[in-house]
Amino acid sequence: MHYFDHLLQSFNSLSHRYLLHFTLLLITHNKENLAMDLLNSFLNLVAPPFTFFSILFFLPPWIFFKFCTRIFHSFFPEDISGKVVLITGASSGIGEHLAYEYASRGARLALCARREDRLRQVVDRCLQIGSPDAIFICADVSNAYDCKRMVDQTVHHFKGLDHLVNNAGISQVCTLEEADDITNLRPVMDVNFWGSVYTTKFAAPHLRNCGGRITVLSSAASWIPAPRMSIYSASKAALEQFYETMKIEFGSNVKITTVTPGFIESELTQGKFLSHEGKMVVDPITRDMQVNLSPVGKVEGTARAIVKQTLRGECYVTEPSWIKMSYVWKVLWPEAVEWVNRLMCMTTIGGETHHETIGKRIMDMVGGKSILYPASIRSSEMKSE
Ligand SMILES: NC(=O)c1ccc[n+]([C@@H]2O[C@H](COP(=O)([O-])OP(=O)(O)OC[C@H]3O[C@@H](n4cnc5c(N)ncnc54)[C@H](OP(=O)(O)O)[C@@H]3O)[C@@H](O)[C@H]2O)c1
């Protein structure tokens, strides 16, 4: 009996203690929650006017400052002559023409891609038009070891690295549901995103040493939701966010220029992309469906504009510049962008094949290709394979 009383007493005191502890916990937890809720309600109330008035007061002087520095840099751009520039994806399209632009300004060049024959031709032309020294390195940027080798070989040959141009890229054109095996589309992310990340990682110490610059070829597709290019668009959006973070991590030690082109003549706009089977194909009919009524810019002019603005220290370059307006549409009225893209690129006219989208039909009817597409992309023949 005595033993039983004792047990009951201790159980009671224990249960009281736990009850007390539990109540206190509930009160403090509620207090914390209450404080957090109050803080969030306060911020919900204060953040919009704070943002509005900060932008109203601080943005105009900042824009004026940027305008002045832009004018200064347009008269005194960076002198690239004799500096070392590594360009990935230099065997065709934008990368090839960026190489010619740097070469004509006297830069020393390391040109990388997988096709040796094409790289050889580009190197020869670079040497003819003004580069004092140019080498090619065959490498696959989706392979981290190749990226390291590419940077090491460049630094070994030139004893330094001043500019890195992350340009290599591939695209996919098929809807998510059309893809036979979704893992076949992984190369898009591996080349476009990881290829740039690997190369940046290995080049960073060298670029830091000399206050160098990284130019990265993203795309307007990073904000425009283009159907059948979901993985490509995602890879470019990831790339942009990666380099936004790098700007903070590098500070002023390594400058970064993000380039967001619209459609530009190249092998990509000739219709070279990963198909739903995960095979690299050249399919101008599907290209027509994707590009439809968008004008395709000339590659020489685009490359010239990119290098010119990069050497002026621009952080963001969009070519052609009217494409920037699509960003305004996307931010202010995303539903309109979705609706137009769906209508032009997805909607087919009754009973037609899935290729006959409204955008393509209009372009075929008005013969828009001869005006909107440069001659080089109207045929599906590649310069060499
Ligand atoms: N053209 C456009 O309309 C457009 C628009 C927006 C953004 N961009 C971007 O601009 C960049 C250049 O594309 P482009 O239009 O000039 O197309 P492109 O003519 O097809 O050039 C792509 C380049 O990337 C190289 N490349 C592809 N896979 C590679 C790999 N695994 N390793 C190394 N190099 C590789 C190709 O060389 P190899 O095949 O010899 O390896 C080629 O030199 C891309 O990042 C693209 O996304 C283009």
Ligand as a Chemical Component Dictionary entry (heavy atoms), coordinates in Angstrom:
data_LIG
# 
_chem_comp.id                   LIG 
_chem_comp.type                 NON-POLYMER 
_chem_comp.pdbx_formal_charge   0 
_chem_comp.three_letter_code    LIG 
# 
loop_
_chem_comp_atom.comp_id 
_chem_comp_atom.atom_id 
_chem_comp_atom.alt_atom_id 
_chem_comp_atom.type_symbol 
_chem_comp_atom.charge 
_chem_comp_atom.model_Cartn_x 
_chem_comp_atom.model_Cartn_y 
_chem_comp_atom.model_Cartn_z 
_chem_comp_atom.pdbx_ordinal 
LIG N1  N1  N 0  21.380 31.235 -82.611 1  
LIG C1  C1  C 0  20.455 31.684 -81.806 2  
LIG O1  O1  O 0  19.360 32.053 -82.252 3  
LIG C2  C2  C 0  20.726 31.797 -80.339 4  
LIG C3  C3  C 0  19.844 32.534 -79.563 5  
LIG C4  C4  C 0  20.077 32.655 -78.205 6  
LIG C5  C5  C 0  21.184 32.066 -77.649 7  
LIG N2  N2  N 1  22.036 31.344 -78.410 8  
LIG C6  C6  C 0  23.179 30.714 -77.769 9  
LIG O2  O2  O 0  24.365 31.050 -78.441 10 
LIG C7  C7  C 0  25.328 30.032 -78.246 11 
LIG C8  C8  C 0  25.951 29.672 -79.581 12 
LIG O3  O3  O 0  24.994 28.995 -80.371 13 
LIG P1  P1  P 0  24.871 29.191 -81.941 14 
LIG O4  O4  O 0  23.551 29.767 -82.183 15 
LIG O5  O5  O -1 26.048 29.857 -82.484 16 
LIG O6  O6  O 0  24.758 27.660 -82.390 17 
LIG P2  P2  P 0  25.771 26.717 -83.182 18 
LIG O7  O7  O 0  26.131 27.300 -84.493 19 
LIG O8  O8  O 0  25.111 25.379 -83.184 20 
LIG O9  O9  O 0  27.063 26.686 -82.261 21 
LIG C9  C9  C 0  27.141 25.910 -81.110 22 
LIG C10 C10 C 0  28.597 25.708 -80.763 23 
LIG O10 O10 O 0  28.667 24.963 -79.557 24 
LIG C11 C11 C 0  29.565 23.877 -79.751 25 
LIG N3  N3  N 0  29.199 22.755 -78.913 26 
LIG C12 C12 C 0  28.042 22.062 -78.885 27 
LIG N4  N4  N 0  28.109 21.068 -78.003 28 
LIG C13 C13 C 0  29.358 21.102 -77.477 29 
LIG C14 C14 C 0  30.033 20.309 -76.513 30 
LIG N5  N5  N 0  29.456 19.280 -75.903 31 
LIG N6  N6  N 0  31.302 20.642 -76.194 32 
LIG C15 C15 C 0  31.917 21.681 -76.795 33 
LIG N7  N7  N 0  31.325 22.474 -77.705 34 
LIG C16 C16 C 0  30.061 22.171 -78.050 35 
LIG C17 C17 C 0  29.467 23.530 -81.235 36 
LIG O11 O11 O 0  30.680 22.941 -81.684 37 
LIG P3  P3  P 0  30.912 21.376 -81.926 38 
LIG O12 O12 O 0  29.647 20.805 -82.444 39 
LIG O13 O13 O 0  32.041 21.349 -82.908 40 
LIG O14 O14 O 0  31.326 20.808 -80.600 41 
LIG C18 C18 C 0  29.332 24.925 -81.831 42 
LIG O15 O15 O 0  30.598 25.490 -82.029 43 
LIG C19 C19 C 0  24.597 28.877 -77.579 44 
LIG O16 O16 O 0  24.870 28.886 -76.212 45 
LIG C20 C20 C 0  23.142 29.187 -77.826 46 
LIG O17 O17 O 0  22.309 28.642 -76.852 47 
LIG C21 C21 C 0  21.835 31.199 -79.751 48 
# 
loop_
_chem_comp_bond.comp_id 
_chem_comp_bond.atom_id_1 
_chem_comp_bond.atom_id_2 
_chem_comp_bond.value_order 
_chem_comp_bond.pdbx_ordinal 
LIG N1  C1  SING 1  
LIG C1  O1  DOUB 2  
LIG C1  C2  SING 3  
LIG C2  C3  SING 4  
LIG C2  C21 DOUB 5  
LIG C3  C4  DOUB 6  
LIG C4  C5  SING 7  
LIG C5  N2  DOUB 8  
LIG N2  C6  SING 9  
LIG N2  C21 SING 10 
LIG C6  O2  SING 11 
LIG C6  C20 SING 12 
LIG O2  C7  SING 13 
LIG C7  C8  SING 14 
LIG C7  C19 SING 15 
LIG C8  O3  SING 16 
LIG O3  P1  SING 17 
LIG P1  O4  DOUB 18 
LIG P1  O5  SING 19 
LIG P1  O6  SING 20 
LIG O6  P2  SING 21 
LIG P2  O7  DOUB 22 
LIG P2  O8  SING 23 
LIG P2  O9  SING 24 
LIG O9  C9  SING 25 
LIG C9  C10 SING 26 
LIG C10 O10 SING 27 
LIG C10 C18 SING 28 
LIG O10 C11 SING 29 
LIG C11 N3  SING 30 
LIG C11 C17 SING 31 
LIG N3  C12 SING 32 
LIG N3  C16 SING 33 
LIG C12 N4  DOUB 34 
LIG N4  C13 SING 35 
LIG C13 C14 SING 36 
LIG C13 C16 DOUB 37 
LIG C14 N5  SING 38 
LIG C14 N6  DOUB 39 
LIG N6  C15 SING 40 
LIG C15 N7  DOUB 41 
LIG N7  C16 SING 42 
LIG C17 O11 SING 43 
LIG C17 C18 SING 44 
LIG O11 P3  SING 45 
LIG P3  O12 DOUB 46 
LIG P3  O13 SING 47 
LIG P3  O14 SING 48 
LIG C18 O15 SING 49 
LIG C19 O16 SING 50 
LIG C19 C20 SING 51 
LIG C20 O17 SING 52 
# 
